Amino acid sequence: MNRSKAAVSHRERLIDELRSDPKLARAYLAAAIEDEDPRVLLAALRTVAESLGMAQVAAEAGIARESLYRALSPKGNPRLTTLLAVLKAAGLRIALAERKSRAA
């Protein structure tokens, strides 16, 4: 009998890869923040938080898990403190850099 593996969704695979490679999580968020649509960053933050474990991230952020899910939902509007707490739980922080000039 020939049994094939059940298909793994793209999202599940991404979460597994982010869980196993913290540098990938950083690159993933860096790419998301470059998008002009803030929903892209919000979705990326949620994916990274899920890869770390929402309960653990919520505990480190000092907020209820349900509140974290709500804040990082597609219709969420998280506070800056929530975003910073998720980044901190991921071992990341925000750093500023000059935008490259388009005229160059």
Sequence and secondary structure as in RCSB ss.txt:
>XXXX:A:sequence
MNRSKAAVSHRERLIDELRSDPKLARAYLAAAIEDEDPRVLLAALRTVAESLGMAQVAAEAGIARESLYRALSPK
GNPRLTTLLAVLKAAGLRIALAERKSRAA
>XXXX:A:secstr
         HHHHHHHHHHH HHHHHHHHHHHHHSS HHHHHHHHHHHHHHH HHHHHHHHTS HHHHHHHTSTT
    HHHHHHHHHHTT          TT 
